[in-house]
């Protein structure tokens, strides 16, 4: 038995090595991923600089010690960290990390626990790089400021078991959720939608339940410090200027952490095969999704070819919703503004936020990959009369008819509840229509310029011909810029009480500014439309 276990662990290490090498090779050989990493580094470089400079300044302040109960405050946070890491890594396991490619073939050569061990070790290596690097950098800045360089290796060694505990707990949680779904006869939960629900719960919790005072928040977490794992914080700060003497509770906490890691790993050994070999879920023909995918075309849409294509776009979206997984990026981008809007529901931010989000969805749902989304039907589409106009009109209407009425209704309701006056609300409604139309045509132009035909594994573990990074980021950036410009044209003339925005001149400048903004967007959108039609008409299928 011990020999089999040692053999499985060696196989797991080899599998993890191969997985890590493949991940590194996939990143280095993908220009898209390299561009995304470079963009993230550029965007988050100010945050990293603030983190390092703040850590160094904090180290200088605490160099001679402090009267603040730092260790007592950190004990409940350690427990909260472990729980948060377990939830994050559980979502990661739901998304993609809990499965092996071609697992049925792999399991004919090695035992399932070797595969699970390899997956966990490979994910642990990624976690150490992604989460460990900024942590070590922040601790290093604090240690240099405090004059205690020994804190760097002490904290690094102490954090590694916490990451391992959070990871194994997350895998166990992810497998339990998936197995529960299977036992209930449901399909596997999507990591993307689960992440959205968790993020939404965090936003609501932060704005509704969490106290605004950080001191009260720490006091609210204080009961977690009574758990046996809390004193593990003493070991993390053992070499810092605020250290306390390590006692028996700290040793017990370390023993619990170190003992829980193999226990949770053994749990994943038993749960993973049960998930992989579970009976497939049968699709209920009476489900809402099945009925919608077989619904008859309404008579109002059956009269013209373009409207029939609109119906086909909707039906195909219901049958294969994985093609819309890129929309989750729009929602995640909107979370910071959503937090501000929810915290001030009667401000004018909420209706404008709804308008901008609706414009993103109107253009991004069907327009960002018009060629690649057709799949195997592309040759038939390209051989129809005037495929450019037909396809672009169908995709414009598919997104507009789906999202614009809902957006206008939401803008009216939120605007009525907010402090907006009727004239400003009318401007916001016109702003919504113009921005949604511009977003639709811009998305088609960018999607036709940079199509993607092959299916890729996107967020949520779904495989679909999602839009390219250039189309997605270009659409997001340009739409955001013109949205901000439109907001300025609508609200700046009435918010600034200084010449020339005084009296009747303010209303005149407001109307002129909005018309100039709408005219400029119409010209750019017309160019995008003409390019998309020409691109689709002249595209050569190979």
Beta strands, then each sheet from edge to edge (+ up, - down):
strand 1: 456-457
strand 2: 463-464
sheet 1: 1+ 2-
end
